[in-house]
Amino acid sequence: MLDAVAARVGTSRVLLTYNGRGFDIPVLRARCVINRRPADAICPAIHCDLLGPVRRLFRERLGACTLRQAEVSLLGLVREDDVPGAEAPARFRAWLDGGPPSVLEGVIRHNQLDLCSTVVLGARLAAHAGGRLVEPVHPADRYRLAVHLEAVGMADAAAAHLTTAFRDAASPWSRPAGHRLARRLRRDTPGSQTAVLRELWRRHPEDLTAARGLAIALERRREIEAALAVCAEAEAVLASWAGWRRRLAVVAARDSGGSEAEWIRRRERLSRRARRGREAALPLAGSG
């Protein structure tokens, strides 16, 4: 049996599985070692395991990312009179002990349905990544898809999904989508980045990470007075926090938007820049 599986896998260009990377292939390789076959006898040229993409794209929608749950939620398929996979070992042993072939019929049908579902699920994931999202669209779907597209280098498609996710202000994924979108817009369209950060901070007044990004973006655009106003508001937010929360902001300054001392340093630096700018403009005003 192992030789037959190895030959079939070895002559196939792609192996498509669901959790095969974590279970089936390691088990088969272990069986090869036990039966004095090379450990890499079962080594697909390309192994496409769908469990990873399903978790990355749909973990909020599915919860438990089993093949059964993916069938129901992503494909709309509900099995009837299906033999649970957990029964397969006991049924196989019963057949070995002299049970009739009918004992295995449900197991064979279950495995056939697994194969069919895996193929259809692979096609559905490809369509989802191409923009034909699973309906109805879950609030997390666009954000998770954008993160995936960023990882594979499809920046434009990722930005489009992040923009849509950010516009849905009621969604809990709007905020992380806004932060990721702002980072993506930083080089290409800094004006759009500023608008995203400003809206993000308007929605979440205590999001000092957005405030810090906005202050930096405004300073880069030489809008010093506007950046100073952001600093003043951020310091007011910090001042309203309890002492323990301000101390925590010092420990996690990078993720929390900066400590109070950091905002004071930024305000002082911006104040010096604003003062130098006003002093440089005085002779021009006098000559007029």
C-alpha positions as CSV (number, residue, x, y, z in Angstrom):
1,M,0.0,0.0,0.0
2,L,2.8,2.4,0.9
3,D,4.6,1.7,-2.4
4,A,1.3,2.4,-4.3
5,V,0.8,5.7,-2.5
6,A,4.4,6.7,-3.0
7,A,4.1,6.0,-6.7
8,R,0.9,7.9,-7.1
9,V,2.2,10.9,-5.2
10,G,5.6,10.8,-7.0
11,T,3.9,11.0,-10.4
12,S,1.5,13.9,-9.5
13,R,2.4,17.5,-10.0
14,V,0.3,18.8,-7.1
15,L,-1.0,17.1,-3.9
16,L,-4.1,18.8,-2.6
17,T,-5.0,18.0,1.0
18,Y,-6.9,19.3,4.1
19,N,-4.6,19.0,7.1
20,G,-2.4,16.6,5.1
21,R,0.7,18.6,6.0
22,G,0.1,18.2,9.7
23,F,-1.3,14.7,9.8
24,D,-1.5,12.5,6.7
25,I,2.0,13.0,5.3
26,P,3.8,12.7,8.6
27,V,1.9,9.5,9.4
28,L,2.6,8.0,6.0
29,R,6.3,8.8,6.3
30,A,6.4,7.2,9.8
31,R,4.8,4.1,8.3
32,C,7.5,4.1,5.6
33,V,10.2,4.0,8.2
34,I,8.5,1.2,10.1
35,N,8.2,-0.8,6.9
36,R,11.9,-0.1,5.9
37,R,11.0,2.3,3.1
38,P,12.9,5.6,2.6
39,A,11.5,8.4,4.9
40,D,11.1,10.7,1.9
41,A,9.4,8.1,-0.2
42,I,6.1,10.0,0.0
43,C,7.3,13.5,-0.9
44,P,5.0,15.5,-3.2
45,A,6.6,18.0,-5.6
46,I,4.0,20.7,-4.7
47,H,1.9,20.2,-1.6
48,C,-1.1,22.5,-1.3
49,D,-2.7,22.0,2.1
50,L,-5.9,24.0,2.4
51,L,-6.1,24.1,6.2
52,G,-3.6,27.0,6.5
53,P,-5.4,29.3,4.0
54,V,-8.7,28.5,5.5
55,R,-7.4,29.5,9.0
56,R,-5.8,32.7,7.7
57,L,-8.9,33.8,5.7
58,F,-11.8,32.5,7.7
59,R,-10.9,31.8,11.3
60,E,-13.3,34.4,12.7
61,R,-16.2,33.1,10.5
62,L,-15.6,29.4,11.2
63,G,-14.2,29.2,14.7
64,A,-13.2,25.5,14.4
65,C,-11.6,25.2,11.0
66,T,-12.5,21.6,10.4
67,L,-13.4,20.4,6.9
68,R,-17.0,19.9,8.0
69,Q,-17.3,23.4,9.2
70,A,-15.7,24.7,6.0
71,E,-18.2,22.7,4.0
72,V,-21.1,24.2,5.8
73,S,-20.0,27.8,6.1
74,L,-18.0,28.3,2.9
75,L,-19.7,25.9,0.4
76,G,-23.2,25.5,1.8
77,L,-22.9,21.7,1.9
78,V,-24.6,19.6,4.6
79,R,-24.0,15.9,4.6
80,E,-26.8,13.5,5.4
81,D,-26.4,10.1,6.9
82,D,-22.6,10.6,7.0
83,V,-20.5,8.2,9.0
84,P,-18.3,10.3,11.4
85,G,-14.6,9.9,10.7
86,A,-14.0,8.9,14.3
87,E,-15.9,5.7,13.6
88,A,-13.6,4.6,10.7
89,P,-11.0,2.7,12.8
90,A,-13.6,0.7,14.7
91,R,-15.4,-0.1,11.5
92,F,-12.2,-1.2,9.8
93,R,-11.3,-3.5,12.7
94,A,-14.8,-4.9,12.7
95,W,-14.4,-5.8,9.0
96,L,-11.0,-7.4,9.7
97,D,-12.7,-9.5,12.4
98,G,-15.1,-10.9,9.9
99,G,-17.7,-8.2,9.5
100,P,-19.6,-7.8,6.2
101,P,-18.3,-5.4,3.5
102,S,-21.3,-3.2,4.3
103,V,-19.6,-2.1,7.5
104,L,-17.1,-0.2,5.4
105,E,-19.6,1.4,2.9
106,G,-20.2,4.4,5.1
107,V,-16.5,4.9,5.6
108,I,-15.8,4.8,1.9
109,R,-18.6,7.2,1.1
110,H,-17.3,9.5,3.9
111,N,-13.8,9.5,2.3
112,Q,-15.2,10.1,-1.2
113,L,-17.1,13.1,0.1
114,D,-13.9,14.4,1.8
115,L,-12.1,14.2,-1.6
116,C,-14.9,16.0,-3.4
117,S,-15.2,18.7,-0.7
118,T,-11.4,19.3,-0.8
119,V,-11.4,19.9,-4.5
120,V,-14.4,22.2,-4.4
121,L,-13.0,24.1,-1.4
122,G,-9.7,24.6,-3.3
123,A,-11.6,26.2,-6.2
124,R,-13.7,28.3,-3.8
125,L,-10.6,29.6,-2.0
126,A,-9.0,30.5,-5.4
127,A,-12.2,32.5,-6.4
128,H,-12.3,34.2,-3.0
129,A,-8.7,35.3,-3.4
130,G,-9.5,36.6,-6.8
131,G,-12.2,38.9,-5.5
132,R,-15.4,36.7,-5.6
133,L,-15.9,36.7,-1.8
134,V,-17.8,34.0,0.0
135,E,-21.4,35.2,0.5
136,P,-22.7,36.5,2.8
137,V,-19.5,38.4,3.4
138,H,-18.3,38.2,7.1
139,P,-17.0,41.5,8.6
140,A,-13.5,40.0,9.0
141,D,-13.3,38.5,5.4
142,R,-12.0,41.6,3.6
143,Y,-9.4,42.4,6.3
144,R,-8.1,38.8,6.4
145,L,-8.0,38.6,2.6
146,A,-6.1,41.9,2.4
147,V,-3.5,40.6,4.8
148,H,-3.1,37.5,2.7
149,L,-2.8,39.5,-0.5
150,E,-0.2,41.8,1.0
151,A,1.8,38.7,2.0
152,V,1.9,37.4,-1.6
153,G,2.8,40.8,-3.1
154,M,-0.6,41.9,-4.5
155,A,-0.5,45.4,-3.1
156,D,-3.2,47.1,-5.2
157,A,-5.8,44.4,-4.5
158,A,-4.9,44.4,-0.8
159,A,-5.3,48.2,-0.6
160,A,-8.8,48.0,-2.2
161,H,-10.0,45.5,0.4
162,L,-8.4,47.4,3.2
163,T,-10.2,50.5,2.1
164,T,-13.6,48.8,2.0
165,A,-13.0,47.2,5.4
166,F,-12.0,50.6,6.9
167,R,-15.1,52.3,5.6
168,D,-17.3,49.9,7.6
169,A,-16.9,51.9,10.9
170,A,-19.1,49.5,12.8
171,S,-16.9,46.5,12.1
172,P,-14.3,45.5,14.8
173,W,-11.9,45.0,11.9
174,S,-12.2,48.6,10.6
175,R,-9.6,49.8,13.1
176,P,-6.8,47.4,12.2
177,A,-7.7,47.8,8.5
178,G,-7.2,51.6,8.9
179,H,-3.8,51.2,10.5
180,R,-2.6,48.7,7.9
181,L,-4.0,50.9,5.1
182,A,-2.2,54.0,6.5
183,R,1.1,52.1,6.5
184,R,0.5,51.1,2.9
185,L,-0.3,54.6,1.8
186,R,2.7,56.2,3.5
187,R,4.9,56.2,0.4
188,D,2.5,56.2,-2.4
189,T,-0.1,58.8,-1.4
190,P,0.8,60.6,1.8
191,G,-2.2,62.9,1.5
192,S,-4.5,59.9,1.6
193,Q,-2.5,58.4,4.5
194,T,-3.1,61.6,6.5
195,A,-6.9,61.5,5.8
196,V,-7.1,57.8,6.9
197,L,-5.2,58.6,10.2
198,R,-7.3,61.6,10.9
199,E,-10.5,59.6,10.4
200,L,-9.1,56.7,12.5
201,W,-8.3,59.1,15.3
202,R,-11.7,60.8,15.1
203,R,-13.4,57.4,15.5
204,H,-11.1,56.3,18.3
205,P,-10.0,59.3,20.3
206,E,-7.8,57.2,22.6
207,D,-5.9,55.5,19.7
208,L,-2.6,57.3,20.3
209,T,-1.0,55.0,17.7
210,A,-3.1,56.7,15.1
211,A,-2.4,60.1,16.7
212,R,1.4,59.5,16.5
213,G,1.1,58.4,12.9
214,L,-0.9,61.5,12.1
215,A,1.6,63.8,13.9
216,I,4.5,62.3,11.9
217,A,2.6,62.5,8.6
218,L,1.8,66.2,9.2
219,E,5.3,67.0,10.2
220,R,6.6,65.4,7.0
221,R,4.2,67.6,5.0
222,R,5.5,70.6,6.9
223,E,2.2,71.2,8.5
224,I,3.8,72.0,11.8
225,E,0.9,73.9,13.5
226,A,-1.4,71.0,12.7
227,A,1.1,68.5,14.1
228,L,1.4,70.6,17.3
229,A,-2.4,70.5,17.7
230,V,-2.3,66.7,17.5
231,C,0.4,66.7,20.2
232,A,-1.7,68.9,22.5
233,E,-4.8,66.6,22.1
234,A,-2.7,63.5,22.6
235,E,-1.2,64.9,25.8
236,A,-4.7,65.7,27.0
237,V,-5.8,62.1,26.4
238,L,-2.7,60.8,28.3
239,A,-3.4,63.2,31.2
240,S,-7.0,61.8,31.4
241,W,-5.7,58.3,31.9
242,A,-5.2,56.7,35.3
243,G,-1.6,56.4,36.6
244,W,-1.3,52.7,35.9
245,R,-2.4,53.2,32.3
246,R,0.2,55.9,31.7
247,R,2.9,53.7,33.2
248,L,1.8,50.9,30.9
249,A,2.1,53.2,28.0
250,V,5.7,53.8,28.9
251,V,6.4,50.0,28.8
252,A,4.5,49.5,25.6
253,A,5.3,52.9,24.0
254,R,5.7,51.6,20.5
255,D,2.4,49.7,20.3
256,S,0.4,52.1,22.5
257,G,1.2,55.3,20.6
258,G,4.1,56.6,22.8
259,S,4.6,57.6,26.4
260,E,3.9,61.0,27.9
261,A,7.6,62.0,27.8
262,E,7.7,61.1,24.1
263,W,4.8,63.3,23.3
264,I,6.4,66.2,25.3
265,R,9.6,65.8,23.3
266,R,7.7,65.8,20.1
267,R,5.8,68.9,21.0
268,E,9.0,70.7,22.1
269,R,10.7,69.8,18.8
270,L,7.7,70.9,16.8
271,S,7.5,74.1,18.8
272,R,11.1,74.9,17.9
273,R,10.4,74.2,14.2
274,A,7.3,76.4,14.3
275,R,9.3,79.3,16.0
276,R,12.1,79.1,13.4
277,G,9.5,79.1,10.6
278,R,7.8,82.2,12.0
279,E,11.2,84.0,12.5
280,A,12.3,83.1,9.0
281,A,9.0,84.6,7.6
282,L,9.3,87.9,9.5
283,P,11.7,89.7,7.0
284,L,9.5,88.7,4.2
285,A,6.5,90.2,5.9
286,G,8.3,93.4,6.7
287,S,9.5,93.9,3.1
288,G,6.0,93.7,1.9
